[in-house]
């Protein structure tokens, strides 16, 4: 038996724009780099910093944390693939990507949005 979907649920799905996915690199006070994905970089940084629950254990107590790079990508699948690619890179290549050498990750279809999250 199929249950009817509520009208409010249908409207929410129709009106909601697709989530924007971001791949980010954070640097901690020990100069270590951490790569992750999220739909809300500002919230995710607060989680990692301990202001909100849900941050990565590997960043606990290592603040302050600073975004070094935030990239907006097309969808969740692209974000996951790019995150995996970056995580596999040696530190020197991650620093090169942060400096703008995106050919290392083979991702021409990214939008750099780091600036939007540095002061906000």
VORO-453383 format. One record per atom (N, C-alpha, C): residue number from 1; residue in three letters; atom name; z, y, x. Coordinates in Angstrom, 2 decimals, decimal comma. Layout:
<pts>
    i   aa  at       c3       c2       c1
  NUM  Ala  CA        Z        Y        X
...
</pts>
This chain:
<pts>
    i   aa  at       c3       c2       c1
    1  Unk   N     0,00    -1,18     0,83
    1  Unk  CA     0,00     0,00     0,00
    1  Unk   C     0,00     1,25     0,88
    2  Unk   N    -0,93     2,13     0,64
    2  Unk  CA    -1,05     3,36     1,42
    2  Unk   C    -0,25     4,47     0,76
    3  Unk   N     0,56     5,16     1,55
    3  Unk  CA     1,35     6,27     1,04
    3  Unk   C     0,53     7,56     1,07
    4  Unk   N     0,73     8,39     0,08
    4  Unk  CA     0,03     9,66     0,02
    4  Unk   C     0,62    10,63     1,04
    5  Unk   N    -0,25    11,39     1,68
    5  Unk  CA     0,18    12,40     2,63
    5  Unk   C     0,52    13,67     1,86
    6  Unk   N     1,62    14,29     2,23
    6  Unk  CA     2,03    15,51     1,52
    6  Unk   C     1,05    16,64     1,77
    7  Unk   N     0,97    17,56     0,83
    7  Unk  CA     0,07    18,70     0,96
    7  Unk   C     0,46    19,56     2,15
    8  Unk   N     1,77    19,74     2,36
    8  Unk  CA     2,20    20,57     3,50
    8  Unk   C     1,80    19,93     4,82
    9  Unk   N     1,87    18,61     4,91
    9  Unk  CA     1,46    17,93     6,14
    9  Unk   C    -0,03    18,08     6,37
   10  Unk   N    -0,81    17,99     5,29
   10  Unk  CA    -2,26    18,18     5,43
   10  Unk   C    -2,59    19,58     5,90
   11  Unk   N    -1,94    20,58     5,32
   11  Unk  CA    -2,19    21,98     5,71
   11  Unk   C    -1,80    22,21     7,15
   12  Unk   N    -0,66    21,64     7,55
   12  Unk  CA    -0,20    21,84     8,92
   12  Unk   C    -1,23    21,29     9,90
   13  Unk   N    -1,79    20,13     9,59
   13  Unk  CA    -2,78    19,54    10,48
   13  Unk   C    -4,07    20,33    10,49
   14  Unk   N    -4,47    20,89     9,34
   14  Unk  CA    -5,69    21,68     9,26
   14  Unk   C    -5,56    23,00    10,00
   15  Unk   N    -4,43    23,67     9,83
   15  Unk  CA    -4,26    25,00    10,36
   15  Unk   C    -3,82    25,04    11,82
   16  Unk   N    -3,26    23,96    12,31
   16  Unk  CA    -2,74    23,94    13,67
   16  Unk   C    -3,88    23,84    14,67
   17  Unk   N    -3,96    24,79    15,58
   17  Unk  CA    -4,99    24,67    16,62
   17  Unk   C    -4,61    23,52    17,56
   18  Unk   N    -5,57    22,94    18,22
   18  Unk  CA    -5,24    21,86    19,16
   18  Unk   C    -4,35    22,40    20,27
   19  Unk   N    -3,43    21,58    20,73
   19  Unk  CA    -2,52    21,99    21,80
   19  Unk   C    -3,28    22,24    23,08
   20  Unk   N    -2,89    23,29    23,77
   20  Unk  CA    -3,44    23,55    25,10
   20  Unk   C    -2,59    22,80    26,11
   21  Unk   N    -3,22    22,05    26,97
   21  Unk  CA    -2,49    21,29    27,98
   21  Unk   C    -2,58    21,99    29,32
   22  Unk   N    -1,50    21,88    30,08
   22  Unk  CA    -1,42    22,51    31,40
   22  Unk   C    -0,96    21,48    32,43
   23  Unk   N    -1,50    21,61    33,62
   23  Unk  CA    -1,04    20,86    34,78
   23  Unk   C    -0,40    21,90    35,68
   24  Unk   N     0,80    21,60    36,18
   24  Unk  CA     1,50    22,61    36,97
   24  Unk   C     2,05    22,00    38,26
   25  Unk   N     2,23    22,87    39,23
   25  Unk  CA     2,94    22,51    40,46
   25  Unk   C     4,09    23,49    40,60
   26  Unk   N     5,29    22,95    40,73
   26  Unk  CA     6,52    23,73    40,89
   26  Unk   C     7,03    23,52    42,31
   27  Unk   N     7,56    24,58    42,89
   27  Unk  CA     8,19    24,48    44,21
   27  Unk   C     9,69    24,74    44,05
   28  Unk   N    10,52    23,93    44,71
   28  Unk  CA    11,97    24,13    44,62
   28  Unk   C    12,48    24,83    45,87
   29  Unk   N    13,80    25,05    45,93
   29  Unk  CA    14,39    25,80    47,06
   29  Unk   C    14,26    25,06    48,38
   30  Unk   N    13,98    23,75    48,33
   30  Unk  CA    13,79    22,95    49,54
   30  Unk   C    12,32    22,92    49,95
   31  Unk   N    11,51    23,72    49,27
   31  Unk  CA    10,06    23,79    49,48
   31  Unk   C     9,33    22,51    49,12
   32  Unk   N     9,95    21,66    48,32
   32  Unk  CA     9,29    20,46    47,83
   32  Unk   C     8,42    20,83    46,65
   33  Unk   N     7,33    20,10    46,47
   33  Unk  CA     6,40    20,35    45,37
   33  Unk   C     6,53    19,24    44,33
   34  Unk   N     6,50    19,63    43,08
   34  Unk  CA     6,57    18,69    41,96
   34  Unk   C     5,41    19,00    41,02
   35  Unk   N     4,68    17,98    40,61
   35  Unk  CA     3,53    18,15    39,73
   35  Unk   C     3,82    17,52    38,38
   36  Unk   N     3,43    18,20    37,30
   36  Unk  CA     3,63    17,66    35,97
   36  Unk   C     2,63    18,24    34,98
   37  Unk   N     2,76    17,80    33,71
   37  Unk  CA     1,91    18,32    32,64
   37  Unk   C     2,79    18,73    31,46
   38  Unk   N     2,28    19,65    30,66
   38  Unk  CA     3,01    20,13    29,49
   38  Unk   C     2,08    20,93    28,59
   39  Unk   N     2,52    21,15    27,36
   39  Unk  CA     1,82    22,07    26,47
   39  Unk   C     2,47    23,45    26,49
   40  Unk   N     3,65    23,54    27,11
   40  Unk  CA     4,40    24,80    27,14
   40  Unk   C     5,05    24,98    28,51
   41  Unk   N     4,34    25,56    29,47
   41  Unk  CA     4,87    25,70    30,83
   41  Unk   C     6,20    26,45    30,92
   42  Unk   N     6,37    27,52    30,15
   42  Unk  CA     7,62    28,29    30,21
   42  Unk   C     8,81    27,42    29,78
   43  Unk   N     8,65    26,67    28,69
   43  Unk  CA     9,71    25,78    28,22
   43  Unk   C     9,99    24,69    29,25
   44  Unk   N     8,92    24,13    29,82
   44  Unk  CA     9,10    23,04    30,78
   44  Unk   C     9,86    23,51    32,02
   45  Unk   N     9,58    24,72    32,47
   45  Unk  CA    10,31    25,24    33,62
   45  Unk   C    11,79    25,42    33,28
   46  Unk   N    12,09    25,88    32,05
   46  Unk  CA    13,49    26,00    31,63
   46  Unk   C    14,15    24,62    31,58
   47  Unk   N    13,41    23,61    31,17
   47  Unk  CA    13,96    22,25    31,17
   47  Unk   C    14,26    21,80    32,59
   48  Unk   N    13,31    21,98    33,48
   48  Unk  CA    13,51    21,57    34,87
   48  Unk   C    14,65    22,35    35,53
   49  Unk   N    14,82    23,60    35,13
   49  Unk  CA    15,87    24,45    35,72
   49  Unk   C    17,25    24,14    35,16
   50  Unk   N    17,31    23,37    34,08
   50  Unk  CA    18,59    23,00    33,49
   50  Unk   C    19,02    23,86    32,32
   51  Unk   N    18,22    24,86    31,96
   51  Unk  CA    18,56    25,70    30,80
   51  Unk   C    18,39    24,94    29,50
   52  Unk   N    17,46    24,01    29,47
   52  Unk  CA    17,22    23,14    28,32
   52  Unk   C    17,29    21,70    28,80
   53  Unk   N    17,62    20,78    27,90
   53  Unk  CA    17,65    19,37    28,29
   53  Unk   C    16,22    18,85    28,43
   54  Unk   N    16,08    17,81    29,25
   54  Unk  CA    14,78    17,15    29,36
   54  Unk   C    14,05    17,36    30,67
   55  Unk   N    14,66    17,96    31,66
   55  Unk  CA    14,00    18,17    32,94
   55  Unk   C    13,94    16,92    33,79
   56  Unk   N    13,09    16,94    34,79
   56  Unk  CA    12,94    15,80    35,70
   56  Unk   C    14,18    15,64    36,58
   57  Unk   N    14,62    14,42    36,74
   57  Unk  CA    15,79    14,15    37,59
   57  Unk   C    15,57    14,57    39,03
   58  Unk   N    14,34    14,43    39,49
   58  Unk  CA    14,07    14,76    40,90
   58  Unk   C    14,22    16,24    41,20
   59  Unk   N    14,29    17,09    40,16
   59  Unk  CA    14,45    18,53    40,37
   59  Unk   C    15,88    19,02    40,11
   60  Unk   N    16,73    18,13    39,63
   60  Unk  CA    18,09    18,51    39,27
   60  Unk   C    18,85    19,06    40,49
   61  Unk   N    19,39    20,27    40,32
   61  Unk  CA    20,19    20,89    41,38
   61  Unk   C    19,39    21,44    42,54
   62  Unk   N    18,08    21,52    42,40
   62  Unk  CA    17,24    22,00    43,49
   62  Unk   C    16,62    23,36    43,22
   63  Unk   N    17,14    24,07    42,22
   63  Unk  CA    16,62    25,39    41,88
   63  Unk   C    16,99    26,41    42,92
   64  Unk   N    16,39    27,58    42,88
   64  Unk  CA    15,48    28,03    41,84
   64  Unk   C    14,11    27,37    41,97
   65  Unk   N    13,46    27,22    40,84
   65  Unk  CA    12,13    26,64    40,76
   65  Unk   C    11,12    27,73    40,47
   66  Unk   N     9,96    27,62    41,10
   66  Unk  CA     8,92    28,63    40,93
   66  Unk   C     7,59    27,92    40,71
   67  Unk   N     6,84    28,38    39,70
   67  Unk  CA     5,48    27,87    39,54
   67  Unk   C     4,65    28,31    40,73
   68  Unk   N     3,98    27,38    41,36
   68  Unk  CA     3,02    27,71    42,40
   68  Unk   C     1,60    27,69    41,84
   69  Unk   N     1,40    26,85    40,81
   69  Unk  CA     0,08    26,75    40,20
   69  Unk   C     0,24    26,26    38,77
   70  Unk   N    -0,46    26,88    37,84
   70  Unk  CA    -0,52    26,41    36,46
   70  Unk   C    -1,99    26,45    36,06
   71  Unk   N    -2,52    25,29    35,68
   71  Unk  CA    -3,91    25,17    35,27
   71  Unk   C    -3,98    24,77    33,81
   72  Unk   N    -4,81    25,40    33,05
   72  Unk  CA    -5,04    25,02    31,65
   72  Unk   C    -6,26    24,11    31,62
   73  Unk   N    -6,11    22,97    30,95
   73  Unk  CA    -7,21    22,00    30,86
   73  Unk   C    -7,55    21,73    29,40
   74  Unk   N    -8,63    21,00    29,18
   74  Unk  CA    -9,18    20,81    27,84
   74  Unk   C    -8,31    19,97    26,92
   75  Unk   N    -7,69    18,92    27,44
   75  Unk  CA    -6,97    18,00    26,57
   75  Unk   C    -5,95    17,18    27,35
   76  Unk   N    -5,18    16,38    26,62
   76  Unk  CA    -4,11    15,57    27,21
   76  Unk   C    -4,66    14,58    28,23
   77  Unk   N    -5,75    13,94    27,91
   77  Unk  CA    -6,35    12,96    28,82
   77  Unk   C    -6,73    13,60    30,15
   78  Unk   N    -7,36    14,76    30,09
   78  Unk  CA    -7,74    15,48    31,31
   78  Unk   C    -6,50    15,87    32,10
   79  Unk   N    -5,46    16,31    31,40
   79  Unk  CA    -4,21    16,70    32,07
   79  Unk   C    -3,61    15,51    32,82
   80  Unk   N    -3,56    14,35    32,17
   80  Unk  CA    -2,99    13,16    32,80
   80  Unk   C    -3,78    12,75    34,05
   81  Unk   N    -5,10    12,79    33,94
   81  Unk  CA    -5,95    12,40    35,08
   81  Unk   C    -5,78    13,37    36,24
   82  Unk   N    -5,74    14,67    35,93
   82  Unk  CA    -5,59    15,67    36,98
   82  Unk   C    -4,21    15,59    37,62
   83  Unk   N    -3,18    15,37    36,81
   83  Unk  CA    -1,83    15,21    37,35
   83  Unk   C    -1,79    14,05    38,33
   84  Unk   N    -2,37    12,94    37,96
   84  Unk  CA    -2,38    11,76    38,82
   84  Unk   C    -3,12    12,05    40,13
   85  Unk   N    -4,25    12,73    40,01
   85  Unk  CA    -5,03    13,08    41,21
   85  Unk   C    -4,21    13,95    42,16
   86  Unk   N    -3,55    14,97    41,61
   86  Unk  CA    -2,76    15,87    42,46
   86  Unk   C    -1,57    15,15    43,06
   87  Unk   N    -0,89    14,31    42,29
   87  Unk  CA     0,28    13,60    42,81
   87  Unk   C    -0,07    12,69    43,97
   88  Unk   N    -1,29    12,18    44,01
   88  Unk  CA    -1,72    11,29    45,09
   88  Unk   C    -2,05    12,04    46,38
   89  Unk   N    -2,23    13,35    46,29
   89  Unk  CA    -2,63    14,14    47,46
   89  Unk   C    -1,49    14,31    48,46
   90  Unk   N    -1,82    14,40    49,74
   90  Unk  CA    -0,79    14,78    50,72
   90  Unk   C    -0,41    16,24    50,51
   91  Unk   N     0,75    16,62    50,99
   91  Unk  CA     1,26    17,98    50,81
   91  Unk   C     0,24    19,04    51,26
   92  Unk   N    -0,41    18,80    52,38
   92  Unk  CA    -1,37    19,79    52,90
   92  Unk   C    -2,51    20,04    51,91
   93  Unk   N    -2,97    18,99    51,25
   93  Unk  CA    -4,03    19,17    50,25
   93  Unk   C    -3,49    19,85    48,99
   94  Unk   N    -2,25    19,57    48,61
   94  Unk  CA    -1,65    20,26    47,46
   94  Unk   C    -1,56    21,76    47,74
   95  Unk   N    -1,17    22,11    48,95
   95  Unk  CA    -1,10    23,53    49,31
   95  Unk   C    -2,48    24,17    49,30
   96  Unk   N    -3,50    23,40    49,70
   96  Unk  CA    -4,87    23,91    49,66
   96  Unk   C    -5,32    24,13    48,21
   97  Unk   N    -4,95    23,24    47,32
   97  Unk  CA    -5,29    23,41    45,90
   97  Unk   C    -4,60    24,66    45,37
   98  Unk   N    -3,33    24,85    45,72
   98  Unk  CA    -2,59    26,04    45,30
   98  Unk   C    -3,30    27,30    45,79
   99  Unk   N    -3,87    27,21    47,00
   99  Unk  CA    -4,58    28,36    47,58
   99  Unk   C    -5,96    28,57    46,95
  100  Unk   N    -6,38    27,66    46,06
  100  Unk  CA    -7,64    27,86    45,36
  100  Unk   C    -8,77    26,93    45,74
  101  Unk   N    -8,51    25,96    46,57
  101  Unk  CA    -9,55    25,01    46,99
  101  Unk   C    -9,64    23,86    45,99
  102  Unk   N   -10,19    24,16    44,81
  102  Unk  CA   -10,23    23,19    43,72
  102  Unk   C   -11,23    22,07    43,94
  103  Unk   N   -12,10    22,23    44,93
  103  Unk  CA   -13,04    21,14    45,23
  103  Unk   C   -12,29    19,88    45,66
  104  Unk   N   -11,09    20,03    46,16
  104  Unk  CA   -10,27    18,89    46,58
  104  Unk   C    -9,96    17,98    45,40
  105  Unk   N    -9,76    18,58    44,24
  105  Unk  CA    -9,41    17,78    43,06
  105  Unk   C   -10,62    17,51    42,17
  106  Unk   N   -11,77    18,07    42,53
  106  Unk  CA   -12,99    17,81    41,78
  106  Unk   C   -12,92    18,26    40,34
  107  Unk   N   -12,25    19,36    40,07
  107  Unk  CA   -12,06    19,84    38,70
  107  Unk   C   -12,60    21,26    38,53
  108  Unk   N   -13,88    21,38    38,24
  108  Unk  CA   -14,39    22,73    38,02
  108  Unk   C   -13,99    23,30    36,66
  109  Unk   N   -13,63    22,43    35,70
  109  Unk  CA   -13,35    22,89    34,33
  109  Unk   C   -11,87    23,14    34,09
  110  Unk   N   -11,27    23,98    34,92
  110  Unk  CA    -9,87    24,36    34,73
  110  Unk   C    -9,79    25,88    34,66
  111  Unk   N    -8,79    26,34    33,97
  111  Unk  CA    -8,55    27,78    33,88
  111  Unk   C    -7,23    28,04    34,59
  112  Unk   N    -7,22    28,93    35,55
  112  Unk  CA    -6,01    29,24    36,30
  112  Unk   C    -5,19    30,22    35,48
  113  Unk   N    -3,98    29,83    35,11
  113  Unk  CA    -3,13    30,69    34,29
  113  Unk   C    -1,76    30,91    34,93
  114  Unk   N    -1,64    30,66    36,21
  114  Unk  CA    -0,37    30,80    36,92
  114  Unk   C     0,26    32,16    36,69
  115  Unk   N    -0,54    33,21    36,81
  115  Unk  CA    -0,06    34,58    36,65
  115  Unk   C     0,70    34,79    35,34
  116  Unk   N     0,24    34,14    34,28
  116  Unk  CA     0,86    34,31    32,97
  116  Unk   C     2,29    33,82    32,93
  117  Unk   N     2,67    32,96    33,86
  117  Unk  CA     4,00    32,34    33,82
  117  Unk   C     4,91    32,77    34,95
  118  Unk   N     4,42    33,61    35,87
  118  Unk  CA     5,25    34,03    36,99
  118  Unk   C     6,28    35,07    36,58
  119  Unk   N     5,92    35,97    35,70
  119  Unk  CA     6,84    37,05    35,32
  119  Unk   C     7,42    36,83    33,94
  120  Unk   N     6,83    35,93    33,16
  120  Unk  CA     7,26    35,73    31,79
  120  Unk   C     8,41    34,82    31,70
</pts>
